[in-house]
């Protein structure tokens, strides 16, 4: 991992930093285009419960990790209990203490729209194989985002996984409304 300090940004151009994530994003978009082509067989609406459960499992794992890291930091004296009164510390030197909390907060934002679209697709029984694939792709991308954030916090790759998950979610919403217009 290379931190993006002022000296690092002088040595490494923005092009070099974002080349890898851009290649990944381009490859994913090509894959989405290829997968989206053609007619897709219908799928059981209840099959969406699996990716929903997968995302919920990820949230629970991050939640438990957050509690363990925070309590462990207090027990081992890495941070004072007073820090959690207003989340300001004069001596918070280790970013790893708050990373699980930030990841947990991220999982309370965009994924909520995933749950909403999945519930709508289940209620209207409007699910095909592509939507199921996209739902799993969203869960995998959010998992990759969490791993990158917790382990490396390498912003270009973290952004790429976040952006791809948002693109996937937008396609899920678009396909749902597009198919609903055809139904009505």
Secondary structure, 3 states (H helix, E strand, C coil): CCCCCHHHHHHCCHHHHHHHHHHHHHHHHHHHHHHHCCCCCECCHHHHHHHHHHHHHHHHHHHHHHHHHHHHHHHCCCCCCCHHHHCCCCCCCCCHHHHHHHHHHHHCCCHHHHHHHHHHHHHCCCCEHHHHHHHHHHHHHHHHHHHHHHHCCCHHHHHHHHHHHHHHHHHHHHHHHHHHHHHC
